[in-house]
Amino acid sequence: MAEHEEMREGQVEIPRVVYEGNDEVLKEQVVHYEKGTRRIVLFTVLGLLLGWFSYRYYTESFLPLKAVLGIPYKLSEFLHQALHGEHDLRTGLGIFGWDAFFPQAPRISYLAEYGTSALFGGALYGSLAYFTGDKRIFTLSGYVRFGCIWAVVISVWTGALFGANAWQVKQNNCLTDLSGIFVVREFTGNGYYADYWEEQKNRLRETFYEGAGPERAAKTLRDPKGEMELDLIFGDNGQGAMQAWIHPEKGYLVTDQGYVYRMTDAFMDLYRTYAEEEEAE
């Protein structure tokens, strides 16, 4: 009996607080909170969709809709311009007819253009729903937390894109997994791919990686006056792309990072064949 009393004395007592407010007011606040939360979720999802398709603002003539669509895209564009400059967003690659956020990684560039715009759209229109909600429930301090979460999401997303691009750039400059080339002449150009041509032209990988494959060479080998542009495509799905320069006579290739590779004789013969075909057209 004495032990039971000691245990009861050692227990933590939780104080009971009696709510003395109006039940109707409490119920109204709960209803407003649930409705406001649904509005924020709905506006955020709608903003994600609008942001994904915000690139269409270019062709939209109705000004209000153009503004609604264009804001997420322009915010995404400003972010990338601030991080790596507009000159880095443009590519001279003959295989592309548009500007790219990450010219060397088309798939990453696609995600940067559409995905980042979608995130900005979700943040922007989710904020609009937050600010138009009940101020007694959706307070400024609550919005600060809401905004910080979006800032973290966009920052992590952007960092992941830059990390993936850096990895792809490294793969490109190591000439890993070549899948196609785009022969560029003064006024013409044409692509040649490993898996989409007849058998006699399906020798791209074989000749490119014949024997030891491309071998690193000294930069003193370069003769810029005799170099021709040759764009390279990497991966079966074209996830890598690079603007390079090749010297038809000296048989070397220069990557966009300035690495010089001595190419195989078989590949140089194949390249000269393609170049002659382009000149004959």
Disulfide bonds with the S-S distance in Angstrom:
none
